[in-house]
Amino acid sequence: MQLTAQRFPDATLITVLESRIDAAAAIAFKDGIRDLADGGASRIVLDLAGVDFVDSSGLGAIVAVMKLLGKERTLELAALSPAVEKVFRLTRMDSVFTIHPNASEAPGIQNLTS
Amino acid sequence: MTNRPQPVSVQSPFLQFTLACTFMDARLALKRVRAKLERVGIGKKDVDRVEIVLAEVLNNIVEHAHAEEPAQVTIIRSPNKLNIVVLDNGGPMPDGDLPCGQLAEYAIEQDPLPEGGFGWFLIRDLANDLEYSRREGKNHLSFVINLNTEAHASCQPAAKSP
C-alpha cells in the first residue's frame, strides 16, 4: 500500500497512491495510515483522489482508522470518486466523516503542488 | 427424447470465467468485468454498481465459503439489464439463506461504529432479483443489475422494496 504524508501545522495530509482500497488491501491500508498518522497534527486529511474503488472491507478499514485515531484526532476525507462516494452515501458513512471536494480545500492544507 | 424442448434460459453468456478464491483474484476479476463492460459502452454509473455488488459477492465467497475449487461468474446481457450468476463450491450460507443486510440502516447511530456488515447492505441495495440456492454441493447466487445508462435516462429504475 503506497501512501505519502505531508505534515502541516494544523493537519497531516495522507495521499493514497493506489487505485483500490479493497479486501486485498484493507489491512495494509490500516497499518500504513496508523504509522503515518502517529506523531502528527490532530487532523488527518485522507486524499482519495487517486482511488477509484472502495469495497465494504475498505470502508471498514477507513472506519477502523478513524476509531484508532481516538477522540483527540479526526479523520477527514477528500476527493471521493463517484463510485467511492456512492459506497459512502449508501452506507450513510458520508454523514460520519467530514468530506472535502478536494484536499486543497481542506482547512490547514497549504500550497498543494499535486 | 429427440424433441426435448430447449430451456428458454439458454443464452450465450456475455462474459463467463472462473477465478481462484483469493482476494487478489477477486480484484483481477472485477477489473476484467469492468474493462469488458466499459468496452461495450455500458454507462459508468452502471459499471460502478456492477463492480460494487460483484466485489461484495466475490469477497464474501473468499472470506466465508472456503471453496476449494474456482468460483464461476457468468454475465448474460440483455438490452436493459445484466443477469449475473456466481457459483462456488464452498460451504452453504448459514441457515441456507442470504443475510438480511440491514445493518447500515442504523449503523451510524452505533457507538462504536461498525467496521463490517456493509457488504450485504450494498448488495441488497444495488442488486435486483437476488436469489440464492444450494444445488449439487454448490452455492448459486444470481442477481440483476438494471442498466440505466443515459440512453434510458427517462426510464424509471425498476421498483425496489424499501
Interface residues (C-beta under 8 A of the other chain):
Chain A: R20 D22 A23 A24 F53 D55 S56 S57 L59 G60 A61 V63 A64 M66 K67 P82 A83 K86 V87 L90 T91 R92 M93 S95 V96
Chain B: T22 F23 M24 A26 R27 L30 K44 K45 D48 R49 E51 I52 A55 E56 N59 V62 E63 A104 A107 I108 P112 L113 P114 E115 G116 G117 F118 G119 F121 L122 D125 L126
